[in-house]
Every structure is written in structure tokens, then in C-alpha cells.
Amino acid sequence: MGQHTVSGRRVWVTGASSGIGRAVAVELVRRGATVIASARNESALHQLVKDCGSERVAALPCDVTDRDANHRAAADMVRRVGGLDVAFLNAGTCEYVEVETFDSAVFERTMRTNFLSMVYGIEAVLPLLRQSPAPHLVGMSSTVAYAGLPRAEAYGASKAAITYLLESLRIDLYRSGITVSVVAPGFVRTPLTDRNDFPMPFRIEVDEAARRIVDGIEAGKPDIHFPKRFSLAFKLLALLPGRVYTRLSSTLVRRP
């Protein structure tokens, strides 16, 4: 772990067509990284490349929920830029559970997009990271992984699974010299959160979130969580006795 500027490093960003992924790709290019930007929306990726106005960013359309597509993307990165130094696996979605009409399909879709896509991505890029002089695996989780929240059964379960996966990999990859970071943002203004129908305390703008993420990557932080006034408060709340936390959280994340 330590200080590693992203300048000159080869970075794969998934979920790069909008929201945090797009903003992180822009910030990485601004700081001198070479970015391979992936998502299913090919036209949005090409618009990202155009907006960056730099040869250091390239579009690589990819459906990360497809295992084979991840491996093809890894092979394409080797052909294009010779390898990979940083993988920022960020693709994700959010669906809320209505307990009155509990539907397992919501869990299947959410776990496939959020969790399994990351597993496929890690499988594809680990061989490339092992060849990098400064390898870094970064995955997008959420503060919701700290404790249960109403209607977040599927989304929160996927993010908790991501956190556990990455924290375990951090141990197993330690001797390989691969830094592993978990990103756990609070509320960030994105097209995804714009659909939420409940109050979002301390919501920050996506450009600020991108700066904090890239700062954390450059610092080699194992846990990149923000805004601190929200994430730390949530961590403390999660330490409350179960009955107390249940009573308090039952008033949260509900429709007005």
C-alpha cells in the first residue's frame, strides 16, 4: 500500500457510461491515466471519449454480466494498451424490495449486475494485475453494506457481498502485492439516485465523489468511504443494539 499517482497507469472503468463511473473516468484522464471505459451503452461511451478530448481514453463496450465478455475485454485491453494496472469495477444497479409483494427476481437481477459481474471482472483481470508493477483492484460497494435498511434487501445484500469479497481478497492477495480497495459512498447525485423516492441526507455531487475516489486510489486506501459525516455516523448507528437499530431504521428510506 502507499502513494501511487494514477498518471501513466492503465485503468479499466466499468459502468462508465453515466454517473460515478463516467465521472471517475473523466477525473482519471484529467490526472494523466490511460482509461479503458466499459459499459453496455456504446453511444454514451463514445460521447465520453469525445467529451474528454484525449487519446488516453478509449471505449470498450462490454456487458459485464456476461462472464465471457469480461474475458474478451481483458484480452482487448492487452492488445490496446499492453496490460492493466488498476481495475475500477463499478457497474451496478438498484432495485428496491416491496415486502408486500416479495419477488425473488429482484434479487436475481441485482446480484447478477452488482455482484456476479464483479466476480467475472476479477476473474478476467487478476492475471493482468499480477503482471503490473503497481496493481490495484477497486470495487464499488456502498454504505448500505454497513447495516440493513428498509426496502434495500436486494441492493444491500449485493453490496454486503461485494464488501466481504473484496475484504477477503485483500488478505489473499496481500503477498501478491495487489492493493484492494472498497469504495463505499453515501448518496451521490446520479441518474440512479435521481429515481429515489425518499430523502437522501448529505447527498454530494458526482464530480466530488469522483475526486474522492481517485484521491483514495492514489493514496492506496483500503476503504474509500464518503461523505464522512454520513458514512461514519452510519457505522456508529450499526453498532447499536439490534432492537434499537431496528426501531430507528424503520423510519428511514421510506416514501414521504
Sine and cosine of phi, psi and omega as CSV:
sin_phi,cos_phi,sin_psi,cos_psi,sin_omega,cos_omega
0.00,0.00,0.41,-0.91,0.02,-1.00
0.38,-0.93,-0.23,-0.97,-0.07,-1.00
-1.00,0.06,0.86,-0.51,0.03,-1.00
-0.69,-0.72,0.96,-0.29,0.09,-1.00
-0.88,0.48,0.54,-0.84,0.03,-1.00
-0.99,0.13,-0.18,0.98,-0.01,-1.00
-0.86,0.52,0.80,-0.60,0.01,-1.00
0.99,0.12,-0.07,1.00,0.00,-1.00
-1.00,-0.03,0.49,-0.87,-0.02,-1.00
-0.99,-0.11,0.85,-0.52,-0.14,-0.99
-0.81,-0.58,0.75,-0.66,0.13,-0.99
-0.98,-0.17,0.81,-0.58,0.03,-1.00
-0.88,-0.48,0.88,-0.48,0.09,-1.00
-0.99,-0.13,0.32,-0.95,-0.09,-1.00
0.89,0.46,0.59,0.81,-0.16,-0.99
-1.00,0.00,0.05,1.00,-0.08,-1.00
-0.98,0.18,-0.32,0.95,-0.03,-1.00
-0.32,-0.95,0.09,-1.00,0.13,-0.99
0.87,0.50,-0.62,-0.79,-0.08,-1.00
-0.90,0.45,-0.65,0.76,-0.02,-1.00
-0.86,0.51,-0.71,0.70,0.02,-1.00
-0.89,0.45,-0.71,0.70,-0.03,-1.00
-0.90,0.44,-0.62,0.79,0.04,-1.00
-0.92,0.39,-0.65,0.76,0.04,-1.00
-0.86,0.51,-0.70,0.72,0.02,-1.00
-0.89,0.47,-0.70,0.72,-0.02,-1.00
-0.91,0.42,-0.63,0.77,0.03,-1.00
-0.89,0.45,-0.70,0.71,0.04,-1.00
-0.88,0.47,-0.66,0.75,0.02,-1.00
-0.86,0.52,-0.54,0.84,-0.03,-1.00
-1.00,-0.05,0.12,0.99,0.13,-0.99
0.99,-0.14,0.16,0.99,0.03,-1.00
-0.98,0.19,0.36,-0.93,0.18,-0.98
-0.99,-0.15,0.88,-0.48,-0.18,-0.98
-0.92,-0.40,0.76,-0.65,0.21,-0.98
-0.97,-0.24,0.92,-0.40,-0.11,-0.99
-0.98,-0.22,0.82,-0.57,-0.05,-1.00
-0.84,-0.55,0.54,-0.84,0.11,-0.99
-0.08,-1.00,0.10,-1.00,0.05,-1.00
-0.99,0.15,-0.45,0.89,-0.08,-1.00
-0.99,0.14,1.00,-0.07,-0.09,-1.00
-0.90,0.43,-0.65,0.76,-0.02,-1.00
-0.91,0.41,-0.60,0.80,0.03,-1.00
-0.92,0.39,-0.58,0.81,0.05,-1.00
-0.91,0.42,-0.68,0.73,0.00,-1.00
-0.92,0.39,-0.53,0.85,0.08,-1.00
-0.92,0.39,-0.62,0.78,0.07,-1.00
-0.86,0.51,-0.73,0.69,0.02,-1.00
-0.86,0.50,-0.70,0.72,0.01,-1.00
-0.89,0.45,-0.69,0.72,-0.03,-1.00
-0.92,0.40,-0.56,0.83,0.02,-1.00
-0.95,0.33,-0.50,0.86,0.03,-1.00
0.85,0.52,0.62,0.78,-0.07,-1.00
-0.64,-0.77,0.57,-0.82,0.08,-1.00
-0.98,0.22,-0.07,1.00,-0.03,-1.00
-1.00,0.06,0.09,1.00,0.07,-1.00
-0.79,-0.62,0.69,-0.73,-0.01,-1.00
-0.70,-0.71,0.56,-0.83,0.03,-1.00
-1.00,0.03,0.72,-0.69,0.07,-1.00
-0.71,-0.71,1.00,0.08,-0.01,-1.00
-0.83,0.55,0.69,-0.72,-0.07,-1.00
-0.32,-0.95,0.71,-0.71,0.14,-0.99
-1.00,-0.05,0.98,-0.19,-0.13,-0.99
-0.94,0.33,-0.19,0.98,0.08,-1.00
-0.98,0.19,-0.06,1.00,0.02,-1.00
-0.97,-0.24,0.91,-0.41,-0.05,-1.00
-0.82,0.57,-0.74,0.67,-0.06,-1.00
-0.90,0.43,-0.55,0.83,0.02,-1.00
-0.90,0.44,-0.58,0.81,0.06,-1.00
-0.89,0.45,-0.68,0.74,0.00,-1.00
-0.93,0.37,-0.60,0.80,0.07,-1.00
-0.91,0.42,-0.62,0.78,0.03,-1.00
-0.89,0.45,-0.68,0.74,0.02,-1.00
-0.88,0.48,-0.69,0.73,0.03,-1.00
-0.90,0.43,-0.61,0.79,0.02,-1.00
-0.91,0.42,-0.62,0.78,0.02,-1.00
-0.90,0.44,-0.61,0.79,0.05,-1.00
-0.89,0.46,-0.68,0.73,0.01,-1.00
-0.91,0.41,-0.62,0.78,-0.10,-1.00
-0.98,0.17,-0.75,0.67,-0.14,-0.99
-0.81,-0.58,0.08,1.00,0.12,-0.99
1.00,0.07,-0.03,1.00,-0.01,-1.00
0.43,-0.90,-0.40,-0.92,-0.07,-1.00
-0.44,-0.90,0.65,-0.76,0.04,-1.00
-0.93,-0.36,-0.59,0.81,-0.04,-1.00
-0.71,-0.70,0.74,-0.67,0.13,-0.99
-0.91,-0.42,0.89,-0.46,0.09,-1.00
-0.96,-0.29,0.99,-0.12,-0.07,-1.00
-1.00,-0.02,0.97,-0.25,-0.25,-0.97
-0.82,-0.57,-0.22,0.98,-0.09,-1.00
-0.84,0.54,0.67,-0.74,0.00,-1.00
-0.15,-0.99,0.17,-0.98,0.04,-1.00
-0.61,-0.80,0.11,-0.99,0.04,-1.00
-0.59,-0.81,0.80,-0.60,0.16,-0.99
-0.75,-0.66,0.66,-0.75,0.00,-1.00
-0.99,-0.12,0.49,-0.87,-0.04,-1.00
-0.99,-0.11,0.78,-0.63,0.15,-0.99
-0.98,-0.18,0.94,-0.33,-0.18,-0.98
-0.89,0.45,-0.43,0.90,0.03,-1.00
-0.92,0.38,-0.45,0.89,0.02,-1.00
-0.79,-0.61,0.80,0.60,-0.08,-1.00
-0.79,0.61,0.83,-0.55,-0.14,-0.99
-0.76,-0.64,0.91,-0.41,-0.03,-1.00
-0.90,0.44,-0.40,0.91,-0.01,-1.00
-0.88,0.48,-0.53,0.85,0.05,-1.00
-0.87,0.48,-0.66,0.75,0.00,-1.00
-0.92,0.38,-0.66,0.75,0.00,-1.00
-0.88,0.48,-0.72,0.69,-0.02,-1.00
-0.91,0.42,-0.70,0.71,-0.07,-1.00
-0.93,0.38,-0.70,0.72,0.01,-1.00
-0.92,0.40,-0.60,0.80,0.01,-1.00
-0.90,0.43,-0.71,0.70,-0.06,-1.00
-0.96,0.26,-0.69,0.72,-0.11,-0.99
-1.00,0.08,-0.75,0.67,-0.14,-0.99
-1.00,-0.07,-0.83,0.56,-0.07,-1.00
-0.89,0.45,-0.58,0.82,0.04,-1.00
-0.87,0.49,-0.59,0.81,0.03,-1.00
-0.94,0.33,-0.64,0.77,0.06,-1.00
-0.86,0.50,-0.71,0.71,0.03,-1.00
-0.88,0.47,-0.68,0.74,-0.01,-1.00
-0.90,0.44,-0.67,0.74,0.01,-1.00
-0.89,0.45,-0.70,0.71,0.04,-1.00
-0.83,0.56,-0.65,0.76,-0.07,-1.00
-0.96,0.28,-0.59,0.80,-0.15,-0.99
-0.99,-0.15,-0.25,0.97,-0.03,-1.00
-0.83,0.56,-0.67,0.74,0.04,-1.00
-0.87,0.49,-0.55,0.83,0.02,-1.00
-0.96,0.29,-0.68,0.73,0.00,-1.00
-0.89,0.46,-0.57,0.82,-0.01,-1.00
-0.90,0.43,-0.34,0.94,0.01,-1.00
-1.00,-0.09,-0.04,1.00,-0.03,-1.00
-1.00,0.07,0.56,-0.83,0.08,-1.00
-0.96,0.29,-0.31,0.95,0.00,-1.00
-0.59,-0.81,0.94,0.35,-0.11,-0.99
-0.98,0.21,0.59,-0.81,-0.04,-1.00
-0.52,-0.85,0.84,-0.55,0.06,-1.00
-0.96,-0.29,0.84,-0.55,-0.06,-1.00
-0.81,-0.59,0.77,-0.64,-0.01,-1.00
-0.79,-0.61,0.57,-0.82,-0.03,-1.00
-1.00,0.02,0.92,-0.40,0.15,-0.99
-0.94,-0.35,-0.63,-0.78,-0.02,-1.00
-0.21,-0.98,0.41,-0.91,0.11,-0.99
-0.89,0.45,-0.35,0.94,0.01,-1.00
-0.90,0.44,-0.31,0.95,0.02,-1.00
-0.94,0.33,-0.26,0.97,-0.04,-1.00
-0.94,0.34,-0.52,0.85,-0.04,-1.00
-0.22,-0.97,0.31,-0.95,-0.03,-1.00
-0.93,0.37,0.55,-0.83,0.08,-1.00
-0.72,-0.70,0.48,-0.87,0.00,-1.00
-0.85,0.53,0.67,-0.75,0.07,-1.00
0.94,0.35,-0.03,1.00,-0.07,-1.00
-0.98,-0.19,0.37,0.93,-0.08,-1.00
-0.83,0.56,-0.71,0.70,-0.04,-1.00
-0.98,0.21,-0.78,0.63,-0.02,-1.00
-0.88,0.48,-0.74,0.67,-0.02,-1.00
-0.90,0.44,-0.62,0.78,0.03,-1.00
-0.89,0.46,-0.65,0.76,0.01,-1.00
-0.91,0.41,-0.63,0.78,-0.01,-1.00
-0.96,0.27,-0.58,0.81,0.08,-1.00
-0.90,0.44,-0.63,0.78,0.04,-1.00
-0.90,0.44,-0.65,0.76,0.03,-1.00
-0.89,0.46,-0.73,0.69,-0.01,-1.00
-0.86,0.50,-0.72,0.69,-0.01,-1.00
-0.90,0.44,-0.68,0.73,0.02,-1.00
-0.84,0.55,-0.77,0.63,-0.08,-1.00
-0.94,0.34,-0.62,0.78,0.02,-1.00
-0.92,0.40,-0.58,0.82,0.07,-1.00
-0.94,0.35,-0.68,0.74,0.04,-1.00
-0.89,0.46,-0.56,0.83,0.03,-1.00
-0.84,0.55,-0.62,0.78,0.03,-1.00
-0.95,0.30,-0.76,0.65,-0.07,-1.00
-0.92,0.39,-0.47,0.88,-0.03,-1.00
-0.99,-0.10,0.01,1.00,-0.09,-1.00
-0.83,0.55,-0.74,0.67,-0.04,-1.00
-0.95,0.30,-0.25,0.97,0.06,-1.00
-0.99,0.11,-0.16,0.99,0.00,-1.00
0.98,0.19,0.27,0.96,0.00,-1.00
-1.00,-0.08,0.90,-0.44,0.06,-1.00
-0.95,0.30,0.68,-0.74,0.02,-1.00
-0.82,-0.57,0.81,-0.59,-0.02,-1.00
-0.84,-0.54,0.63,-0.78,0.10,-1.00
-0.95,-0.31,0.83,-0.56,0.06,-1.00
-0.99,-0.13,0.83,-0.56,-0.04,-1.00
-0.76,-0.65,0.99,0.13,0.01,-1.00
-0.98,0.18,0.38,-0.92,0.24,-0.97
-0.99,0.11,-0.66,-0.75,-0.03,-1.00
-0.99,0.13,0.78,-0.62,0.02,-1.00
-0.82,-0.58,0.67,-0.74,-0.01,-1.00
-0.96,0.29,0.96,-0.26,0.01,-1.00
-0.64,-0.77,0.19,-0.98,0.09,-1.00
-0.85,0.53,-0.48,0.88,0.01,-1.00
-0.94,0.33,-0.74,0.67,-0.02,-1.00
-0.96,0.26,-0.36,0.93,0.05,-1.00
-0.88,0.47,-0.34,0.94,0.01,-1.00
-1.00,0.09,-0.17,0.98,-0.05,-1.00
-0.91,0.41,0.57,-0.82,-0.05,-1.00
-0.92,-0.39,0.52,0.86,-0.01,-1.00
-0.61,-0.79,0.31,-0.95,0.02,-1.00
-0.89,0.46,0.60,-0.80,-0.01,-1.00
-0.82,-0.57,1.00,0.00,-0.08,-1.00
-0.89,0.45,0.63,-0.77,0.09,-1.00
0.87,0.49,0.47,0.88,0.02,-1.00
-0.89,0.45,0.72,-0.70,-0.03,-1.00
-0.92,-0.40,0.26,-0.97,0.01,-1.00
-0.98,0.20,0.44,-0.90,-0.13,-0.99
-0.91,0.41,-0.54,0.84,0.01,-1.00
-0.92,0.40,-0.59,0.80,0.06,-1.00
-0.92,0.40,-0.67,0.74,0.04,-1.00
-0.86,0.50,-0.68,0.73,0.00,-1.00
-0.88,0.47,-0.67,0.74,0.02,-1.00
-0.88,0.48,-0.67,0.74,-0.02,-1.00
-0.92,0.39,-0.61,0.80,0.02,-1.00
-0.92,0.40,-0.74,0.68,-0.03,-1.00
-0.93,0.36,-0.59,0.81,0.12,-0.99
-0.84,0.54,-0.70,0.71,0.00,-1.00
-0.91,0.42,-0.63,0.78,0.05,-1.00
-0.89,0.45,-0.72,0.70,-0.02,-1.00
-0.91,0.42,-0.52,0.85,0.02,-1.00
-0.99,0.10,-0.13,0.99,-0.02,-1.00
0.92,0.38,0.51,0.86,-0.05,-1.00
-0.94,0.35,0.71,-0.71,0.06,-1.00
-0.95,0.32,-0.53,0.84,-0.01,-1.00
-0.80,-0.60,0.89,-0.46,0.00,-1.00
-0.93,-0.37,1.00,-0.07,-0.05,-1.00
-0.83,-0.55,0.60,-0.80,-0.10,-1.00
-0.22,-0.98,0.28,-0.96,-0.26,0.97
-0.91,0.42,0.60,-0.80,-0.14,-0.99
-0.86,0.52,-0.59,0.80,-0.03,-1.00
-0.90,0.44,-0.42,0.91,0.06,-1.00
-1.00,-0.01,-0.77,0.64,-0.11,-0.99
-0.91,0.41,-0.65,0.76,0.01,-1.00
-0.94,0.35,-0.63,0.77,0.04,-1.00
-0.89,0.46,-0.64,0.77,0.00,-1.00
-0.92,0.39,-0.64,0.77,0.04,-1.00
-0.88,0.48,-0.65,0.76,0.01,-1.00
-0.92,0.39,-0.67,0.74,0.04,-1.00
-0.86,0.51,-0.60,0.80,-0.02,-1.00
-0.92,0.40,-0.28,0.96,0.02,-1.00
-1.00,0.08,-0.15,0.99,0.00,-1.00
-0.91,0.42,0.42,-0.91,0.11,-0.99
-0.82,0.57,0.55,-0.83,-0.12,-0.99
-0.80,0.60,-0.69,0.73,-0.03,-1.00
-0.92,0.40,-0.63,0.78,0.00,-1.00
-0.92,0.39,-0.72,0.69,-0.01,-1.00
-0.88,0.47,-0.64,0.77,0.00,-1.00
-0.88,0.47,-0.69,0.72,0.00,-1.00
-0.90,0.44,-0.68,0.73,-0.02,-1.00
-0.93,0.36,-0.73,0.68,-0.10,-0.99
-0.95,0.31,-0.34,0.94,0.02,-1.00
-0.92,0.40,-0.24,0.97,0.03,-1.00
-1.00,-0.08,-0.04,1.00,-0.10,-0.99
-0.98,-0.20,0.32,-0.95,0.14,-0.99
0.76,0.65,0.66,0.75,0.08,-1.00
-0.93,-0.37,0.40,-0.91,0.06,-1.00
-0.88,0.47,0.62,-0.79,0.01,-1.00
-0.86,0.50,0.00,0.00,0.00,0.00
